[in-house]
Amino acid sequence: MLIAQQHRIRYSDSVESGAFIFPLSGTAFLLVDPQDVPERCEESGLIERIKKFVEVHRNSFLLLQAPFNGKRELEIMSLIQHRFFGSNLKVLPVRNNAEIVKGMLTIAKATSKPHVDSIQDRMSLARAHIIESSSMWEMLRDIL
């Protein structure tokens, strides 16, 4: 679906299966389905897969695909979040293929160089506008 929309996606030997890399934004996504994880998550090798993925990719996202948030899906998500707390891994729960594609495209677009510059410019303009129109800023100007 992504290739049909002419997005550049890279695969390599250093990447785990289920990984998608957007080279223009430097963003990597790892798709995990909780149904593919055995009952004992620690023994499945999932944590090692994610650890390797995080070590290889600086800007990494884990897409946890679950059609509904049952007890098991929440336990797996909680385990991953606790294990990788403080790392550069961001965990996104997704429900279907449309959410997977939408999430990847939104993040890849927002982190690509031309869009990052545009977003930073807009944020600077918004900050300047807020400061200029702030009544507190006017009071400080009057005092000084």
C-alpha positions as CSV (number, residue, x, y, z in Angstrom):
1,M,0.0,0.0,0.0
2,L,2.8,2.4,0.9
3,I,4.9,1.6,-2.2
4,A,1.7,2.0,-4.4
5,Q,1.6,5.6,-3.0
6,Q,5.2,6.0,-4.1
7,H,6.7,6.4,-0.7
8,R,10.4,5.4,-0.3
9,I,10.7,2.6,2.1
10,R,14.0,0.8,2.8
11,Y,14.7,-2.8,3.9
12,S,18.1,-4.1,5.0
13,D,19.7,-7.2,6.6
14,S,20.2,-5.3,9.9
15,V,16.4,-4.7,10.1
16,E,14.1,-7.1,11.8
17,S,11.2,-8.6,9.9
18,G,8.2,-6.4,10.1
19,A,10.3,-3.2,10.0
20,F,9.7,-0.3,7.7
21,I,12.2,2.6,7.3
22,F,11.5,5.9,5.7
23,P,15.0,7.1,4.7
24,L,14.0,10.7,4.0
25,S,12.9,11.2,7.6
26,G,15.2,8.7,9.2
27,T,12.2,7.1,10.9
28,A,11.9,3.4,11.5
29,F,8.8,1.4,12.4
30,L,8.6,-2.1,13.8
31,L,5.2,-3.8,13.5
32,V,4.3,-6.3,16.3
33,D,1.2,-8.4,16.5
34,P,0.5,-9.6,20.1
35,Q,-1.2,-12.7,18.6
36,D,2.2,-13.8,17.3
37,V,3.8,-13.5,20.8
38,P,3.6,-16.7,22.9
39,E,2.0,-16.7,26.4
40,R,5.4,-16.0,28.1
41,C,6.5,-12.8,26.3
42,E,10.0,-12.9,27.9
43,E,10.7,-16.2,26.3
44,S,9.5,-15.3,22.8
45,G,12.6,-13.2,21.8
46,L,10.4,-10.2,21.3
47,I,12.3,-8.0,23.8
48,E,15.6,-8.9,22.1
49,R,14.2,-8.1,18.7
50,I,13.0,-4.7,19.9
51,K,16.3,-4.1,21.7
52,K,18.2,-4.7,18.5
53,F,15.8,-2.5,16.5
54,V,16.2,0.4,19.0
55,E,20.0,0.0,18.9
56,V,20.1,0.2,15.1
57,H,17.6,3.0,14.7
58,R,17.8,6.4,16.4
59,N,14.2,7.4,15.7
60,S,12.2,4.3,16.3
61,F,8.5,3.5,16.7
62,L,6.9,0.2,17.7
63,L,3.5,-0.3,16.2
64,L,1.6,-2.7,18.4
65,Q,-1.3,-4.1,16.3
66,A,-4.3,-5.2,18.3
67,P,-7.9,-5.0,17.0
68,F,-9.0,-4.5,20.6
69,N,-7.3,-3.8,23.8
70,G,-7.8,-6.9,25.8
71,K,-6.0,-7.8,29.0
72,R,-3.2,-9.6,27.1
73,E,-2.5,-6.8,24.7
74,L,-2.4,-4.3,27.5
75,E,0.1,-6.6,29.5
76,I,2.4,-6.8,26.4
77,M,2.2,-3.1,25.8
78,S,2.9,-2.4,29.5
79,L,5.9,-4.8,29.5
80,I,7.4,-3.1,26.5
81,Q,6.8,0.4,27.8
82,H,8.4,-0.5,31.2
83,R,11.3,-2.3,29.6
84,F,12.1,0.5,27.2
85,F,11.2,3.5,29.4
86,G,13.8,6.2,28.8
87,S,14.9,4.9,25.5
88,N,14.2,6.4,22.1
89,L,11.4,3.9,21.4
90,K,7.9,5.2,21.1
91,V,5.0,2.7,21.3
92,L,1.9,3.3,19.3
93,P,-1.1,1.0,19.6
94,V,-2.9,0.6,16.3
95,R,-6.1,-1.3,15.5
96,N,-6.1,-1.9,11.8
97,N,-4.1,-1.5,8.6
98,A,-5.5,1.9,7.9
99,E,-4.2,3.2,11.3
100,I,-0.8,1.6,10.6
101,V,-0.4,3.4,7.3
102,K,-1.9,6.7,8.6
103,G,0.4,6.7,11.7
104,M,3.5,5.9,9.7
105,L,2.9,8.5,7.1
106,T,2.0,11.2,9.6
107,I,5.1,10.6,11.6
108,A,7.4,10.2,8.6
109,K,6.0,13.4,7.0
110,A,6.3,15.4,10.3
111,T,10.0,14.3,10.8
112,S,11.2,14.8,7.2
113,K,13.6,17.7,6.7
114,P,11.4,20.1,4.7
115,H,8.4,19.6,7.0
116,V,10.5,19.9,10.2
117,D,11.8,23.3,9.0
118,S,8.3,24.4,8.1
119,I,6.9,23.3,11.5
120,Q,9.7,25.0,13.3
121,D,9.1,28.2,11.4
122,R,5.4,28.1,12.3
123,M,6.1,27.4,15.9
124,S,8.4,30.4,16.1
125,L,5.8,32.6,14.5
126,A,3.1,31.3,16.9
127,R,5.4,32.0,19.9
128,A,6.2,35.5,18.7
129,H,2.5,36.2,18.2
130,I,1.7,34.9,21.7
131,I,4.4,37.0,23.2
132,E,3.3,40.1,21.3
133,S,-0.3,39.8,22.2
134,S,0.3,38.8,25.9
135,S,-1.1,41.2,28.5
136,M,1.7,40.0,30.9
137,W,4.3,41.0,28.3
138,E,2.7,44.4,28.0
139,M,2.8,44.9,31.8
140,L,6.5,43.9,31.8
141,R,7.2,46.4,29.0
142,D,5.5,49.2,30.9
143,I,7.4,48.4,34.1
144,L,10.8,48.5,32.3
